Amino acid sequence: MLRLFTVLSLCFVFISPASAEAIESEEWLGKAFTIEDSRCYVGIAKVVLSVSELTQEDGYLVGDYVLDVPMVKSKSDHGRIKLPVEETFEELKKNGGVLKGNAYSGVVEGKINKVVCEIVPEENQAIRLAITTDHRTINFISRYTIIEKPVVETDQG
């Protein structure tokens, strides 16, 4: 049962399989998704999920995650989320979408978990994350914020 928390390391993973060339990196410059910490329960054990900013790198949304299981620290995990992105930033922002990807554990070498992430756009800005482990699927519900930082061009002359 608690092994599933380790599998949770797969945490989030957005977006359906995509090609890296489908998204131009420049369109994503200075843009990111931040996700509020979320919690759920597996039996009586609370599981807290934290995810860093998700930014675009080589056709993927990527970020770091931490799964904390306070009741059983040995089941806690951390690692990297990698979600293939087909949509542009503006498409995801306006329409949302269902994203599928992987979470790579930094605790258990070679452990990869599947994640399905539903992004609900507009004023609701909700995010539903389903993390499938070896033992079960764990569901997290949270909110996200879109970050659009101005891109500063440097003079190379």
N, C-alpha and C positions, 0 to 999 in steps of 0.2 A: 504494500500500500504506500509506504513512504518512498519506495523506489521511484514512484511516479513523480515525486518532487524532483528527483535528479533528472528525470526525463523532462521535467518542466523546463529544464535549462534551455530547452528549445524555445521556451518562452514564446515570444511573438515571432511571427514571420508573416509578412505581408506579401500579397501580390501573386499572381499566377505566373507560370514560367514565361520568361521573356528573353529577348535577345538584347545584349548590352548596347547594340547600336540603335535600338528603338528609341532611346531617350538621349537627347543631347545634353551633355553635362552642363553646358553653359546655361541652359534653360533652368537648371536647378541651383545655380550659384547663389549662395546666401540664403537658401530656403531649406527649411527643416520642419519636422513634426516633433513636438514634445508631447509626451504621454504622462498623465498624472499617475502616481503610484496607485496600484489596485490590490485588492485582497479578495480571497475566497477561502472556503473551508473544504478540506477533504477529511471527512469524518469530523473529529473534534480539532484537528490540526489546522491552524491558520497558515495560509500561504500568502506572502506579500511579494508582489512583482514590481520591480522598478526598472525603467528603461531610459537610457540616455537619449539625447536628440537623435532622431533618425534622419540621416542625410544621404544624398545620392552619391554613390561611388561606382563607376564602371557599369551602369545599368542596374544597380541594386540599391535598395534602401538598406542602410546598415546602421547598427548601433549596438551598444553593450547592454546587457541585462543582468539583473541580480534577482534571484529567487531566494527569499528568506523564509525558512520554516523555524520560527522561534522555539517551538515545542521539541523539535528534533533537528538540532543544528547540523548533524551529519547529512541530512537530506537537502540542505541548502545548496545552491548552485549559482554560478555566474558564467558568462560567456558572451558570445557574439551572435547577433541576429543578422541574417542576410536574406533580403526579400527581393526577388526579381521585379522590375518595374517596367510595365509596357506603357502606362499612361504618362502623360505629361504632368507636371506639377499642377498646372491650372485645371486639368481634367479631374485629378484627384481632389483638389480643393473644392471644385464646383459640384461634382457628381458623386464623390466617394467611390467605393468599390470594395471588392473582395480580393484580398491579396493572400498568396500562399508562398511559404518559404521554409527556411530551416533555422534552427537555433543550435549553435555549436558550443558544447559544454567546455568550459575552461577547467572543470574539476575532473570529469571523467574523459580521459583521452579517447578520441574517436566517436564519442557519443553525439548523435545528431537527432534532434526531435523535430517533428513536423508542427507547423503553426498555420492556422487560418485566421486572418484578421479582416474583420468587416469594418470599414470606415464609413460612418454616417455623417454626411456633410451639413453645411449651413449652420443654423443656430443651435442645433442639437450637439454637434461635434462630439458624438459618442464613438467609442471604439470597442468592439467585442473581439476578444482574443480567445481562440480555442487551441489549447496546446495538447497534442496527443503524445502520450508517453507509452512505454511498454505495457502499462497496466490500465490506463484510462485516459479520457479526455477531460481536461480541467478548463473551466470557463472563467474568464476575467471580463469585467465590464469597467470601462474607464472613460475619461474625457481626454481630448487632445487639443493642442493649440498649434496654430500654424505660425512659424517664424519666417519673416521675410526681411533679412538684413540687407541694407544697401551694399552693393558691390562697389568697392573702391578700385578704380583702375590705376595702375602705376605707370609712370612714364619711363619707358625703356630706352630713352634716347640720349 
